[in-house]
Amino acid sequence: MRRSTGRILTTHTGSLPRPADLVAVLNAKELDEPYDRSAFAARVKRAIDEIVRKQAATGIDVIGD
C-alpha cells in the first residue's frame, strides 16, 4: 500500500470508461453470441494499458485498471 506523510494521495472513484469496440465485444460475449476470443483478450490488454497510461499521465497516485 502506498502511503504519504507529505500530501494526500489521489485515485479515481467509480468504474473507468471502456472503449466502444470493447463494449461491443463484451455485449456479444454476455449475449452468448460468437466472438473472437484471442482478439477479445488482446483488446482487453490494450484497454488496460491505455487507461493505466492515462491515469499515470494525469498524475494519479493510486492507479486502477
C-alpha positions as CSV (number, residue, x, y, z in Angstrom):
1,M,0.0,0.0,0.0
2,R,1.3,3.5,-0.9
3,R,1.5,6.0,2.0
4,S,2.4,9.6,2.2
5,T,3.1,11.9,5.1
6,G,3.5,15.0,2.9
7,R,0.3,15.1,0.9
8,I,-3.0,13.3,0.2
9,L,-2.6,10.6,-2.4
10,T,-5.1,10.6,-5.2
11,T,-7.0,8.0,-7.1
12,H,-10.3,7.8,-9.1
13,T,-13.7,6.7,-8.0
14,G,-16.2,4.5,-9.9
15,S,-15.8,2.5,-13.0
16,L,-13.4,3.5,-15.7
17,P,-14.7,4.2,-19.3
18,R,-14.4,1.3,-21.7
19,P,-13.7,1.8,-25.4
20,A,-16.7,1.4,-27.6
21,D,-15.2,-1.5,-29.6
22,L,-14.5,-3.4,-26.4
23,V,-18.1,-2.8,-25.1
24,A,-19.4,-4.3,-28.3
25,V,-17.5,-7.5,-27.8
26,L,-18.4,-7.6,-24.1
27,N,-22.1,-7.4,-25.1
28,A,-21.7,-10.2,-27.7
29,K,-20.0,-12.3,-25.0
30,E,-22.7,-11.6,-22.5
31,L,-25.4,-12.5,-25.0
32,D,-23.6,-15.7,-25.8
33,E,-23.0,-14.6,-29.4
34,P,-19.9,-15.6,-31.3
35,Y,-16.7,-13.5,-30.9
36,D,-13.0,-13.9,-31.4
37,R,-11.6,-14.9,-28.0
38,S,-8.0,-14.2,-28.8
39,A,-8.9,-10.7,-30.3
40,F,-11.0,-10.1,-27.2
41,A,-8.1,-10.9,-24.8
42,A,-5.7,-8.7,-26.8
43,R,-8.2,-5.8,-26.8
44,V,-8.7,-6.1,-23.0
45,K,-5.0,-6.0,-22.5
46,R,-4.7,-2.9,-24.8
47,A,-7.6,-1.2,-23.0
48,I,-5.9,-1.8,-19.6
49,D,-2.6,-0.5,-20.9
50,E,-4.3,2.6,-22.3
51,I,-6.2,3.5,-19.1
52,V,-3.2,2.9,-16.9
53,R,-1.1,5.2,-19.1
54,K,-3.8,7.9,-19.0
55,Q,-4.0,7.7,-15.2
56,A,-0.2,7.9,-14.8
57,A,-0.1,10.9,-17.3
58,T,-2.7,12.8,-15.2
59,G,-0.7,12.3,-12.0
60,I,-3.0,9.9,-10.2
61,D,-1.0,8.2,-7.4
62,V,-3.1,5.0,-6.9
63,I,-3.8,3.7,-10.4
64,G,-6.5,1.1,-11.1
65,D,-7.5,-1.0,-14.0
